[in-house]
Amino acid sequence: MTPLDFLPPTLGPRRTFALVAGVESYAVSHRWNLHGPARDALRFARWLTGPAMVPPGHVRLLLSPLDDPDTLDWSASPGLEALRTTHRPATEENVKAVLLDELPACDGDLLWIFWAGHGYIEPRGGELMLPCADASPGQIRHLNLDSALRWWRTDLVKHRRFPLQAALVDACRVDAPRDARWNFGTNDYGGGATVPGRKQFRLFASREGEAAQNDAERGAGRFTEALLDELGENSVREAVVGLADTARSVHRTFRELRERGEGWQLPQFVVDRDWDACSFLDDDLTGAALPRAARLDQAAWDGLGDLFEGRELPRCAYEAYTWAFRATGCAAPLQGGLPGESLLEVVQDLDERHGGPGGMPLAVPFVRFLGERAAAADERWAARLRDWVRETRERLALPPLRPPPPSQRRTALHVRLESPPGGEDGFLARMWLRRDATEHIWESEGEPVRLDAIRAELVRQLGSVGRAAGDSSGHAEAGRPSGGVELIEFHVPYELLDLDFDQWPVPRGPQGRTRALGLVYQVVVRCPQEREDTAAEWRDKWRWLWSQGGRHADAVRVVTDADVDDGLGMELGAGRAPACVLAQTPAGARTGAAVEAVLEGGVPVAVWRRAGGRREDAAAPGAQAGRLGPRDPRDPPGRPARPGGRGSAVPPDLLALLAPAGEDGRPDPGALDVLALPERVREVRRAAALAAAGAPPGEGQRAPGEDRLVLLWDDPDDTLTLRSLA
């Protein structure tokens, strides 16, 4: 409780002023949009102008809602209705005008700052940055709350004005994205000489490094909801006197939610500073400071320096990073991707974060995960990692740590085709199974075979693997995976990339029923022999994609006819992104040129549409021209015809077909899991087949192009260096 002699005798509604801001819509990206902050701001303004009886003219309301402001509920109080015509957008210009010009010129005792929206911690100084509605990628315009509060303690605000200042923030306090695209810059408002006696109270919705919870369906932040429940019908003076108790009560509410499994990790809400500039909530609530994770000691760091020297980020690094948070009962950072480009940078990030309630440093489960997954490729390194975990746990007296989940690597059947060196009809072929180990299962023995014979052998091998997987006695053939084939990868020359392997019929059910191969299995094509000149770019892009967990706003590039020119390949290969290209070339004539650019740029993943309908195998063996679309008249003489001829119908947009929709209803490339594309493409093929099966006779049985997708999936970590079949 704040002693009464701390309060100015004149404190009351007419000596109270406020900045109230709610930001839902952000210019930087529709992915930043939120549901709820504008309504939270209105609810706080209703308390101010209602029970607290603050004149509407003393409240500066800044709103940037997703919907039309007129659709919001302004009827809760006459004072709120008055603000309907005076509110402004929550742009940086308006925020600075209110906080640094308009309100300092007022004569008051109490300043309220209420903000609902996104929040990020500045990486160098740890200051809280609250993005404004006009934030853009080149400049994330924001309010630096810490700098603003320092400014308000100085003599730039007249000495006897605003001795009490309270900041209530319903926003996350997570690390600012490290992505170079987001430029927050620096906002320091400076200030004059500090004025003694000014008191500031800060109440945040989360600790540093934690996200604030929002109920999108109800359009409410959980923090604001609890805060307003506590403020109730209090007057300004009652609210100020009881603000510390209000904070404690809010904290207790969320501790109870946490205990019932309905809230985030504790402490959900903390007071950073009370009226006496003391951080008191954590100590006073339970009688002792809440546990904080132990930090790695020097011996642990020395061991990691030796273990990680010269090591690239392994394929499982992002999975290990996210599992470290789950294993310790913590919420993972909202922004995806690894926080650094080396193992030591990742461990440093983990060691600087709060651990779980058991005191386990986040770095320890991360290293344990690496040790478990590395065993298959490097047992010696894996053993050293496990030794480090054991020694660190014993030395720091850490609690038990559950093992990470086993690897879920799928069983893949690889089919490699080569053109005979003498130009004979047919192809040289080899097949192998790959999961935990590699097993060669068939080879054409140096003699070219026709595609129909290769297809028949593929069907036979699939049946053999399926029977082994279904052996109820558990006695599968030696060396053969215990699970059935999930993925079929065709390693083919460039000229065969457009062949309809996914349409090959395979037996399915009684009476000779067949289904297309791409409906039953995940089917992809590969062209590793075309990667020799761009192997570095190819591997770098693939590893970057894995370090982002398969999702990143720049991972996917949509290429249209207008983009396809002689410099596209160099453009695609200029950086780690993109790692996936969607060739949206409706006419088809430039699809081949787009695929060439993909290979030149080292892009490991691409999706395009095969031209026309299904190609019959009878025309395929040895007849190279039968597999290619018509030559683009813009090609120079002598260039081979490209995959993909012209189609007659305008197909659906590839991004809309493959990517989930964002909150604005548009397909979101940043939400497309590129690493899950083999399964996603099979889902699209199945949906088209089901739509065709259910269509009335005579009607168009599928959206054009939906079942003709080609997925180029070149995994450099799963490419065997084999002798030529010739």
Secondary structure by P-SEA (a helix, b strand, c coil): cccccccccccccccbbbbbbbbcccccccccccccaaaaaaaaaaaaaccccccccccbbbbbcccccccccccccaaaaaaccccccccaaaaaaaaccccccccccbbbbbbbcbbbcccccbbbbbbccccccccccccaaaaaaaaaaccccccccccbbbbbbccccccccccccccccccccccccccccbbbbbbbcccccbbbbbcccccccaaaaaaaaaaccccaaaaaaaaaaaaaaaaaaaaaaaaaccccccccccccccccccccccccccccccbbbbcccaaaaaaaaaaacccccccaaaaaaaaaaaaaccccccccccccccaaaaaaaaaacccccccccaaaaaaaaaaaaaccccaaaaaaaaaaaaaaaaaacccbbbbccccbbbbbbbbbbbccccccccccccccccccccccccccccccccaaaaaaaaaaaaaaaaaaaaccccccccccccccccbbbbbccccccccccccccccccccccccccccccbbbbbcccccccaaaaaaaaaaaaaaacccccccbbbbcccccccaaaaaaaccccccccccccccccaaaaaaaaaaaaccccccccccccccccccccccccccccccccccccccccccccccccccccccccccccccccccccccccccaaaaaaaaaaaaaaaaaaacccccccccccccccccccccccccccccccc
